[in-house]
Amino acid sequence: GATILFEDGRVYLGCRLEYDNADLDQDAVSNAIAAGRVEGAYRPFRVGVYSPVAEGLPEIAPAALQRLKEVGAPNLMVVKSSGSGERVAFSLDDLLATAGIA
C-alpha cells in the first residue's frame, strides 16, 4: 500500500489493485495520488510505500515514479518498508535515476 502526505497537510492512502489480467493491475502510489486529486490535493510532499516482501524493499512501478516526478513537490522523499520494521528513505531523484527515468 501507499500513503502520501500532500503539501497542504492532508494524507491519502492507495492500495494495489490486482486483476486476473495483470495488464489491468493498478499500483498503490498512483491510486493514492488519484485519491488526493479527487479531494483537491495536488502536490505530494512525502510518500510511504509498504509491501510485505521476503527480501529487500518494495519496488515502485516506473509509471508511478514518472507520475510523482510530474506532480510532486521539490525534494520529494519516498520511504519504503517491507514490514520487517526497517524503513529506508530515498529521494525521488535517486529513485528516478535508478529506474533510468530522466
N, C-alpha and C positions, 0 to 999 in steps of 0.2 A: 504494500500500500504506500501511499504518499500523503504527506502533509505539507501544505505550502502556507507560509506566512507572507502576506502581501504588505506592501509599504504602508497601507492605511491601518495596519494592526490586526486586520481580520485574518482568520485561519480557515482554510478549506481542505477537505480530505478528498482523496481519489483512490480508487481500487482498480486492480487489473481485472478486465472482463475477458473471459476465455469462452470461445465458441467451438463447436465441432469442427468448423472450418477455421484453422489457425490464422488464415489471412484476414479474418474479421476481428481478431483479438485487439483490445484497446489497452494501452498502458496506463498505469496509475497516475503518473505525473501529468500526462495530458488531460486525464479526467479531472484532476484537482485544479488545473489551470481553467478548464471549462466551468467547473463549479464556481470558482471565483468570478469569472467573467459574467456568469448569469446574474450574480449579485452586484455587479458594478466594480469589482476589484480588478485592477489592471496590471499592476507591476509586482510580480513575485520578488520577494526580498531574500527569503531563505527557504530551502526545500529539504524535507526529510524523506528518505526512501527506506522502507523496511521490507525484507523478504527473508524467510527462513531458508537460507541456502546452506548446503552441507559444508562448503569450504569457501573462504574468501568473503567478498561483499557483493550485494546485489548489483546487477548491471542496469543501466538506464538505456532505453531504446534510443538510437541515434535521432529518430524523428522527434522524440521528446526533448533531447538536448537542443536540437535546432529550434524548437518552439520556445524553450527557455531563453535561448540567445536572442530571439526576436522580441520577446515581451518582458524579459527580466530586467530588474534594476541593476545598475552598475555594481560590480563586485559581488554578484550573487554567489552565495555559498550553498553547497549541497552536502548534507550529512547522510551517510549511508550506514545502515545497521543490518546485521544478519540475524539478530535475535540472540546472539551469544552475550550481549551486554556491551560489546565493542561498538563504538560509534566513531566514524572517521569522517572528518570534514575535508571537502575538496572545493576549490574554486571552479566556477563554471568554465572559465578559460582553460583550466587544466584538463577538465573532462572533455571539452571540445577538441583540444589538441590531441589527446589520447585517441579519440574517436576519428581523427582525421578530418574534422569539420572546421573549415576556415572561417 
